Amino acid sequence: MVSSWRVQRAARVIRQGGVIAYPTEAVWGLGCDPWDEDAVYRLLALKDRSPSKGLILVADTIRQFDFLLEDLPDAWLQRLASTWPGPNTWLVPHRERLPEWITGEHDSVALRVSDHPLVGELCALTGPLVSTSANPAGRPAAVSRLRVRQYFGDRLDGVLGGALGGRRNPSLIRDLVSGRVIRPA
């Protein structure tokens, strides 16, 4: 896949420890490198979000999550594969393979393989990213670049421009172990 210069620039910002905004399937998101503790805590501060809540990781293919999925039962892997890419976020046991600044107080981590083309291009260059809605705690998620600017001004390191994916609601969230719906679509 050949990425556009703007996606390459956004990937460079992320690799350098930056926090960016980008369009997702339904709302604008904030993202950074999940392995960069400083970047993640900066993102959490921008949102005024407690680290205990945990964060979603987004990827362009299920393969980017292999390090988390390698020991899971085949039935669970088939469940994931049958819903990705797409608007499905799964809570997957992390078995201490991720830092607490991603997992918060939870034994599971929220994972999604996006079908948004820009998110896919970006993750193809960076690996999995933190993906959380672009809004301060308690405010509606940004559905426009203008709203991102109103919320965060110049406190972001970059904005990857583009269109939202056309969905009305953020992704469905389900628990992989129980199958229980945590957040309907």
C-alpha positions as CSV (number, residue, x, y, z in Angstrom):
1,M,0.0,0.0,0.0
2,V,1.4,3.4,-1.0
3,S,0.4,6.0,1.6
4,S,-0.3,9.6,0.8
5,W,2.2,12.3,2.0
6,R,-0.3,13.5,4.7
7,V,-0.6,10.0,6.2
8,Q,3.2,9.6,6.1
9,R,3.5,13.0,7.9
10,A,0.9,11.9,10.5
11,A,2.8,8.6,11.0
12,R,6.1,10.5,11.5
13,V,4.4,12.7,14.2
14,I,3.2,9.6,16.0
15,R,6.6,7.9,15.8
16,Q,8.1,11.1,17.3
17,G,5.8,10.9,20.3
18,G,3.0,13.2,19.1
19,V,-0.7,13.1,19.6
20,I,-2.9,13.6,16.6
21,A,-6.6,13.9,15.6
22,Y,-7.9,11.8,12.7
23,P,-11.3,10.8,11.2
24,T,-12.7,7.4,12.1
25,E,-15.8,5.6,11.1
26,A,-18.2,7.8,13.0
27,V,-16.4,10.5,15.0
28,W,-13.0,12.2,15.1
29,G,-10.4,10.3,17.2
30,L,-7.3,11.1,19.1
31,G,-4.4,8.8,18.7
32,C,-0.8,8.1,19.6
33,D,1.7,5.3,20.0
34,P,0.4,3.0,22.7
35,W,4.0,2.1,23.7
36,D,4.9,5.7,24.3
37,E,4.0,6.4,27.9
38,D,4.5,10.2,27.7
39,A,2.3,10.4,24.6
40,V,-0.5,8.4,26.2
41,Y,-0.5,10.4,29.4
42,R,-0.5,13.6,27.3
43,L,-3.5,12.3,25.3
44,L,-5.3,11.4,28.6
45,A,-4.6,14.9,30.0
46,L,-6.0,16.5,26.8
47,K,-9.2,14.6,27.3
48,D,-9.2,14.9,31.1
49,R,-9.7,11.1,31.1
50,S,-8.7,8.9,34.0
51,P,-6.0,6.4,33.2
52,S,-7.9,3.8,35.1
53,K,-10.6,3.6,32.4
54,G,-8.2,2.1,29.8
55,L,-8.1,2.9,26.1
56,I,-9.0,1.3,22.7
57,L,-6.3,0.2,20.4
58,V,-7.0,0.3,16.6
59,A,-5.2,-1.6,13.8
60,D,-5.4,-2.1,10.1
61,T,-5.4,-5.9,10.2
62,I,-5.9,-8.6,12.8
63,R,-2.3,-9.5,12.4
64,Q,-1.2,-6.4,14.2
65,F,-2.8,-7.9,17.3
66,D,-1.1,-11.3,17.0
67,F,1.0,-10.7,20.2
68,L,-2.3,-10.5,22.1
69,L,-4.2,-13.2,20.3
70,E,-1.7,-16.0,19.9
71,D,-3.0,-18.1,22.8
72,L,-6.7,-17.6,22.4
73,P,-9.1,-20.4,21.6
74,D,-9.9,-20.9,17.9
75,A,-13.6,-20.1,18.5
76,W,-12.7,-16.7,19.9
77,L,-10.3,-16.0,17.0
78,Q,-13.0,-16.9,14.5
79,R,-15.4,-14.5,16.3
80,L,-12.9,-11.7,16.0
81,A,-12.0,-12.4,12.4
82,S,-15.7,-12.6,11.4
83,T,-16.3,-9.0,12.5
84,W,-13.1,-7.3,11.4
85,P,-12.5,-5.0,9.8
86,G,-15.5,-3.1,10.8
87,P,-17.3,-1.2,13.6
88,N,-16.7,-3.8,16.3
89,T,-14.6,-3.3,19.3
90,W,-13.8,-6.4,21.4
91,L,-12.7,-6.5,25.0
92,V,-9.9,-9.1,24.8
93,P,-7.9,-10.6,27.8
94,H,-4.5,-8.9,27.7
95,R,-2.6,-11.3,30.0
96,E,-0.2,-8.5,31.1
97,R,1.1,-8.0,27.6
98,L,0.3,-4.3,27.6
99,P,1.2,-1.5,29.9
100,E,-1.3,-0.2,32.5
101,W,-1.4,3.2,30.8
102,I,-3.4,1.3,28.1
103,T,-5.3,-1.2,30.1
104,G,-6.2,0.9,33.1
105,E,-7.7,-1.2,35.9
106,H,-8.9,-3.9,33.5
107,D,-7.9,-7.5,32.7
108,S,-9.0,-6.9,29.1
109,V,-8.1,-4.4,26.4
110,A,-10.4,-2.9,23.8
111,L,-9.3,-3.8,20.3
112,R,-10.8,-2.8,16.9
113,V,-9.6,-3.4,13.3
114,S,-10.8,-0.4,11.4
115,D,-12.4,-0.3,8.0
116,H,-11.7,3.4,7.6
117,P,-9.2,3.8,4.8
118,L,-7.1,6.6,6.5
119,V,-7.0,4.7,9.8
120,G,-5.9,1.6,7.9
121,E,-3.2,3.5,6.0
122,L,-1.9,5.1,9.2
123,C,-1.8,1.9,11.2
124,A,-0.1,0.1,8.3
125,L,2.8,2.6,8.9
126,T,2.7,2.8,12.7
127,G,1.3,-0.4,14.0
128,P,-1.6,-0.3,16.4
129,L,-2.6,3.1,17.7
130,V,-4.5,4.4,20.7
131,S,-7.9,5.4,19.4
132,T,-10.2,7.5,21.6
133,S,-12.9,10.0,20.7
134,A,-11.7,13.5,20.2
135,N,-13.4,15.3,23.0
136,P,-12.8,16.4,26.5
137,A,-14.5,14.3,29.2
138,G,-18.2,15.0,29.4
139,R,-18.4,16.7,26.0
140,P,-19.8,15.3,22.7
141,A,-17.4,13.5,20.4
142,A,-16.1,15.8,17.6
143,V,-17.8,15.1,14.3
144,S,-15.9,17.8,12.4
145,R,-12.4,19.1,12.1
146,L,-13.7,22.5,13.3
147,R,-14.9,20.9,16.6
148,V,-11.5,19.3,17.1
149,R,-9.9,22.7,16.8
150,Q,-12.5,24.2,19.2
151,Y,-11.8,21.5,21.8
152,F,-8.0,21.3,21.5
153,G,-6.7,24.5,19.7
154,D,-3.0,24.1,19.1
155,R,-2.4,21.5,21.8
156,L,-2.3,18.7,19.3
157,D,0.8,17.8,17.3
158,G,-1.1,17.2,14.1
159,V,-4.4,16.7,12.4
160,L,-4.9,14.1,9.7
161,G,-7.6,15.6,7.5
162,G,-10.2,13.5,5.8
163,A,-13.9,12.5,5.9
164,L,-15.6,10.5,8.5
165,G,-16.6,7.0,7.5
166,G,-20.3,7.6,7.3
167,R,-21.5,5.7,10.4
168,R,-23.8,7.4,12.8
169,N,-22.6,5.8,16.1
170,P,-19.2,4.8,17.5
171,S,-18.4,1.1,17.3
172,L,-20.2,-1.7,19.2
173,I,-18.2,-2.9,22.2
174,R,-18.5,-6.6,23.2
175,D,-16.7,-8.8,25.7
176,L,-14.9,-11.6,23.9
177,V,-15.1,-14.1,26.7
178,S,-18.8,-13.7,27.6
179,G,-20.1,-12.2,24.3
180,R,-22.0,-9.6,26.3
181,V,-22.6,-6.2,24.7
182,I,-21.0,-3.4,26.7
183,R,-21.9,-0.5,24.4
184,P,-24.5,-0.9,21.6
185,A,-23.8,0.6,18.2
